[in-house]
Structure formats: C-alpha cells, structure tokens
Amino acid sequence: MQSTTTTEPRLTSKPLPKWLKLHLAASNFVGRPSRLSVGNIIVLPFGKILKFDAPANEIAAMEFVRVNTTIPVPKILAIYDRQPSGTAHILMTQLPGIPLDTALPTLTPSQLTSIARQLASFITQLRALPPSQGPNGALHIGGTAPSTPGYDHRLGSQPWGPFPSFSAFHTFLRFGEPLADWEPAVAAVHARDYGVRFAHADLAPRNVLVDPREGRVTGVVDWEFAGWYPEYWEYTKMFYGGVRPGQEGWFEAVRGEVEEYEEERRAEEVVWMRAGPFGYG
C-alpha cells in the first residue's frame, strides 16, 4: 500500500477542453442531455464521466482512497476549471454496475449478505488508514486533508470544523448545549472518547454500485462527505433518514456484517429528531 498522506490528486487544473464543450452543446441542441438524476454528472463516451462542481474534499478523498485501498472508486483523469474555493469539474472513469437501491428488488438474501460482507471489508480498510493530525498533534475530526473542514448534510449545508477533540465535536452536535440538557442516551455517548476513523459517511444504497447477477460490489461513489469522524459515524450514518420500504432486507444484512454501534445510533436518532432538517443551518 502506498503512502497514506492525504493530498489532493497531483493533477493540474486546466480549462474545460473544446471537445467537451462541443459535446455538451450538441447534447443540449438535440434535446438529449445525458445528465443523470443527481443533476451534476454527465455520462460521456468511452467509459468516462464528467462531474461538475466537485468539492475539494471529494477530489481529495477519491484520490486518497484509490491510492491507499483496494476499494473500487472512480479514477480521476483530469481536473478542469478549479475555483478559489477548491471546487472543480472532474473527468473520471465510469464504474460498472448499477446502484444498489435499483438492484435491491432482484437480490436474494444470500446476495444481500454477500454484498454487505464486501462493504464491511471496504469499511475495515477505511478504518485502518492512519488518522490525520491537527496542529501540534491534536486530533483531527474533519475533512480528508489535515486541518481542513468537513462537510456532511447530516450537519447542515455549510462546512464545519475541524475539531481537535471528541468533546468539541459532540458539543457542536448538541448546538453548544451542555450534556445535562439532553437525554441520558445522548449524554452517555457524548461523554466518551472514541477512535478517529476515516469514513465515506454516506454509504446509502444509491452510492454503492453492484453487479446484481454476481452479487458483487463494483464501486463506491459520491465521496463528498468523506473524512475523519468518531468511529461510530459510518454505521450511524447508514441509518440516517430511516429504512425505506423495500430496504429492510438490506439493513438486516448490514447489521449482520458491519460492526454495530447501536447505542450510538439510538443517541444519534435523538439528536436527529431535535435538530430537524435545518438544525445546523
């Protein structure tokens, strides 16, 4: 395994090339834009994808994970029009497979178990990556690269942190309120220290690509929220938003294969309920 230094890809930003501009113009002219449902991705010929306005943290996370693990992630081929904020358009390889949420109705219980087991092995690789450190060796709870903020829709629409301690991170989760103002389930979890682990932080079925015939994971996409979190975060985030109809078998398989943090999940549910959709701005 290569160095685990968290750096952005060593690719120089370039202007969007003429051939891409022509492709986009032609697609729009004939009324067949090839944008996917997420709204910021275009599928190009020859197994390539263009993603618009990818955040700097997503670019850093994809390259970090690609270099340091065997997890199938898109390979960044070029970076275009990087902005002062770090966002850029990225040209990358298209991975095979279909989203797990699309495949779920066709998968058998044994296939679900196999896919959950593969995903658990990927999580193990992420958790084995040596953590970044903040200034003077402090903890770094935040984005992929050292001393960079994190971003997670669970925590609002703005970057947050980084935080130098679990106490600081958990206080942020509680909107600055003291432990005594919260339910015992939250107080018990937020009073503890944990290991810092690298997490994808959005392992929803839509972000896991599979070959439904073989029951095999072919890719993990959307690394925008990836970063360094308390060790329970990957597990609890998988349940954020609840279990949708038709996904019950998948989450049963997850509980059987992925390391569980049920006490932390219950505490997070209390925080989710109190925060609501706009609790962090």
N, C-alpha and C positions, 0 to 999 in steps of 0.2 A: 504493500500500500504506500502511496506517495505521501508527501508531507501533508499534514493537516492544517497548515497555515491558512487562515481564512482570508483570501484575497479575491478581488473581482477577476473575471477572466482577463487574461493578458491579450485582449483584442482591442485594437484601436477603433474608436468610433469614426464612422465615415458618413458622408451624405447618402441619403437613400438613392440607390442607383437608378439609372434611366429605365432599365428593363423592368424593374419593379413598379416604377411609376406608370409605365405603359401598360403593364398587366392590370394594375388597379383601375386605370382609366378605361381599359377595354371591358373589364368585368362590369363596371358601373354603366357603361354605354349600352351594353346589350341587356341590361336589367338582370344579370345573374351574378351579383356579388357573392363570393364564396365565403362570406363571413359565417362563423359558427355561432351558436346560440349565445355564447358568452359575450359576443359583441366586439371583442378586440383581437380576434385571431382570424387570419385568412389562410386557407389551405392553398398551397402553390403546387405546381407540377413537380415531378421528380422527388417526391417524398420530403418536401420541405414545408415549413410553416412560418409565417410572419406574425409575430405578436407585437401589437402596438403598445407603447407606453408601459413597458415592463418596469417595475420599480427596481432601484439599485439593489435592494435586498434580495429580490427574486433572482436577479442575474448572479449575484454573489453566491447564493445558496445552491443554485443549479450547478455551477462550476465546482463548488466545494464538494458537493455530494458526488458528482460524476467522477472527480479525481480520486476521492478517498473511500468510496464504497463500490459495491457491485450492483447497487440499486439501478434499475433501468430508468434513466431520466433523459430528456431531450438533450442533444449536444448543441451548444450554441456555435453557429457557424460564422456569424458576423453581427456586429452591433452598429446601428445606424442612428444618427441624429440624437446623440446623448445630450440631455438638457442639464443645466446647472444643478437641478435637483437630483440628478443621477438617473432619472428615467430615460429609457431609450427604446427604440424598436429593435427587436432581436429576430434574426433569421436562425432557425433551428431545425433539427431533424424531426420528422413526424414519426412517432412510435406506432407500432402495430397494435391492433386490438380495439375494443370498444369500451366505453365507460361501464364500470361495474353496475351502476344503477340501471343501465339499459339491459344488461345481461341477467340481472337477478331473477326474473320470472322463469328463465330457462335452466337455471343451475340446480343441480341436485344437492341434498345436504352434504354428501361427501365432497362435492366440488367446492361448496362454500367453506367447508373445513379446511380443504387444501389451500384455498386462496387466503383464508385468514392466517394459516400457518406460514405461508410465504410472506405475507405482510408483516407478521410478527418477527420473522427473521430480518426483514429490512429495518424494522424499528430497533432491533437489537444492534444492528450496525450503526445506526444513527446515535444510539445511546453510548456506544463505545468510543465515539470521537472525543478527543481531549478537549475540555471546555476552554473557551476564550477567557481571558482575564481582563479586568478593568485596570485603571490606574493603580500603581503600587500593589499589584497582585490581588486586588479586590475581586469579588465575584462579578461576573458579567451576566445579567439577565436582560436580554435584549436581542438585537439583530444578529445576523450571521457574523459580520466582521466585528473585531474588537471595538468597543466604545461607540457603537452605532445603535440608534434606537430600534425598537421592534415595532412591528405592525401586525395587528390581529383584529379582525372585525368583531371578535368577542369583546374587545376592549375599545371599541369606538372607531371613528373614521380618521383619527389622527395618529401619527407616530407617538410612541410612549417610551419612557426610559431613556437610556438603560438604567437599571437599578443595581446597586452594589451589595444588596442583601435580600434575603427572603422576607425579612420584616418590612423593608421598604416596598417590595413588590406587593406583598399581601395588603399593606396599608393602602396602596394605590387601588387594589381590587375593592377595598371597602370604602372608597371615596374619602379616605383620610379619617374615617370614623374609628374610635377605639374598639378593641375587641369586646369590651363589656356591653356595647350597644348591639351586638349581634348574637344570633342563635348559638347555642353550645356547639352544634355541628361545625359551624364556621370557625368559632373561637378555637376549637381543638386543633383543627388543621392549620390555621394561620399562626398558631403559636409554635409550630415546629420548623425545623430546618430540613431541607431535602438536598438531594444531589442535583446539580445542574446538568441537564441533558439537552442534546440537540434534538429538535422536533420539527417535523413537517408542519404540524399544528393545524392541518385541515384535511385529514385523511377520511373525508367523506367518500361514499361510493362513486360520486361523479368524478373524483380525482384519481381513481385507480383504474387503469386500463387492463383488460383481461382478454384472453382467448377463450371464449365460452366452450369451445369444443374440447379443449385440453384441460380446462380448469386451471389456467396458468396466468399469473400476473405478467403483463408485458410492459407496464410502465407506470410511473407515478408522476403526476403533473401538478401544476399550479403550486409553486414553492414560495408564493408571495409572503406568507405568514411565517415561514421557517425562521428558526432562531434558537436561542438558548433560554430554556424555561425550567421551572421546577419539574422534577422527574415525573410527576403525575399528569402533566399538561397534555401530552399526546393522547393518553387514554381518555381523560375527561372531555377533551375537545371532540373526540369521535362521537360523543353523545350530545354535543351542543345542538340545539334545535329539535331534539327528540327523535324518536324512532318513527319513521313514516310508514304508512300502510304498505305492506309488501316487503319491508326490510327487516321484519322480525327475525327471520332465519339467519340473516347476515349478522345481526348484532348478537345473536345467540352463539354463532361461530366465533365471533370476536372475543366474547367473554371466555370461551374455552381455550383460546390460543394466545391472546395478548395479555401481558402482565396486568393484573387488575389493580385499580385504585378506587374501590367502591366507596370507601369513606370520603375520599376527596371528591368523587363525583357527586355524592349527596350534598357535600358542602358547597360545591360549585353550583348546583341546582338552586340552592337558597340564594346565592349571590346573583345568579341569572334572573331569578324572579324579582328580586328587589331592584336590580339595575334596569330591567326593561330594555327595549330596543335602542333607547337613546341615552342610557345612563352615563356613558363616558364621553358623550359629545361626538 
